[in-house]
């Protein structure tokens, strides 16, 4: 019995450590190649949806400019500091999720009870919101971005590699448009059939006398497709662009909403 309990404890510990392992984040190539600065995703793209007790990952790209000119002065950015506002618990994240970075970002300790990061000036870096959400709901996040800079004459050059410990606070911005929808996953069917929708591999069939809105997610919770299907409509090859694997289908109409697993093979 002791051996069995010990083995179970070891498995639980390994699972816990794996769930909290800091993932390797990735930069958004289109954003870094653009002439825009700040944080990506934007308000229109927003964050991935998630599912209860399913690992979640959202990459964040932070692009810090080299400088900006104000009248006869030039501001040389040394860092952007990302932290949770003083009146917000852990950025407003769902229970089970946290914020961190595997990139060339400098840890900034804990600010207002949550991890904070420093993103050096004149650079592109990334971070991740990750973990396993445990409570369903729609969560509105709040993220504080503080810009630090040194000043020089407008005709002078800013350093290509600034000292990220120097500079004064020149601007504070609060981002309040990010949302994470955490959907219930308890009881999700392992079949590709529910009362309202049937998926015959690549085809989608509406079994109801009313239209439905369908959402296809990856197993990690990223929204891949969204479309409407009319009453009793058959959409041949609607899922033809999906690779083989397991996906989550969410369907809703005027009376109810259902979530199910679908297998593409």
Secondary structure, 3 states (H helix, E strand, C coil): CHHHHHHHHHHHHHHHHHHCCCCCCCCCHHHHHCCCCEEECCCCCCCCCEECCCEEEEEEEEEECCEEEECCEEEEEEEEEEECCCCCCHHHCCCCEEEECCCCCEEEEEECCEEEEEEECCEEEEEEEEEECCCCEEEECCEEEEEEEEEEECCCCCCCCCCCCCCEEEEEEEECCCEEEEECCCCCECCCECCCEEEECCEEEECCCCCEEEEEECCCCCEEEEEEECCCCEECCCCCCCCCEEEEEEEECCCCEEEEEEEEC
